[in-house]
Amino acid sequence: MEIFILIVFMGLLALIPARIAASKGRDPGVWWFYGFFLFIIAIIHVALVSDTVGATEQKAVAAGNLKCPHCAEWIKREAKVCRHCGRDVEPPAGSAMRATAVSP
């Protein structure tokens, strides 16, 4: 009975590195097995692993950023000038930030 409880506890504990890895764009299944057998090493390893390119892009888009069409660096959606290349950037077509004429 104690072995069963220990295995369940280790399985639940292994969800921690798997969840962190998934947030960084890594395969959570692989990290679950890694965490199940070597939890201490896996938790340190997953903390040191960087985000994948796809995860980084998803976080940037979720934060409301877009890529500059000229230099492909991330800029704010409301930016009129790219801070990296200095070129003018038009707001995206679906953006609420459009120039409107103000009549006196």
N, C-alpha and C positions, 0 to 999 in steps of 0.2 A: 504494500500500500504506500509506503514511504517513497519507493522508487517512482511510482506513478505520479505522486504529487511533485516530486523533484523534476520529472520530465515535463510535466505541464508548466511548472514554474519557469523552467529553462526555456520552454517554447514561448511563453509570454514575454519573458525578458528579451528574447531574440527579436521581438517585434520592434524594439527601440532602434537598433542599428538599421533594420530594414526600413523603418519609417523615415529615418534621416536620409538614408541612401535614395529612397524614392523621391524625396524633396529635392535632391541634387541631380535627378535625372538618371539615376543608376537602377539596376535591376533589383527590386526588393527581395525576390525569392533567393537569389544567390547570397545576399547579405543576411537573410534570415538564417540560412544554413551556417554561414560563417559565424553569426552571433550565437547560434545554438551550441556550437562546439567550442568556440573560442571567444566568449563574450567580451572579456576585458580587452583583448587585442582588437576585436572588431569594432568596439565602440571608440577606441582611440584612432583606429585606421579611418573609420567613416568620418570622424571629426576633421581629419587632415585632408581628405579627398576633396578636390575642387568640383564645382558644378560642371556639368556637361554644357556644350555650346547651346543645345536645344533648351535646357533648363534656364540658362542665363537669358536667352532671348524671350522665353515665356514670362520670366519675372519682369523684364524690361517692358514688354507689351502690357502686362498687367498693371504696371506702375504708370501707364499712360505715355510711354515714350515711343518714338519711331526712329527709323534709320534715315540719316541724311541721304538724299538721292545722289549726291555728288561724291561724298567720301565714305559712306556707309557706316559712320559712327552714330551711336545712340544720342539723340537729342530730345528735348521736351516737345510734346505735341504742339504747344502754342508758340514755339520758337519761330522767329521770322528770319534769323540769321544763324547759321551753324557756328557753334563756338569752336569747332575743331578746324574747319577749312575757311570760315569767314564768308561763305557764299550765301546768297539769299535763298530762303526755303519757303515755298508756298505751302499753306496749310492743306491738309488732305481734303478731298472733295466732300466727305461726310462730316467734316468738323463743324462744330457750332461756332467756332471762332472765325467768322468771315467779316471782311471789311464792309461796313455799311456807311452810306453817306448820311451826314447829319445836316439838316437844314436849319439855318438861323432863324 
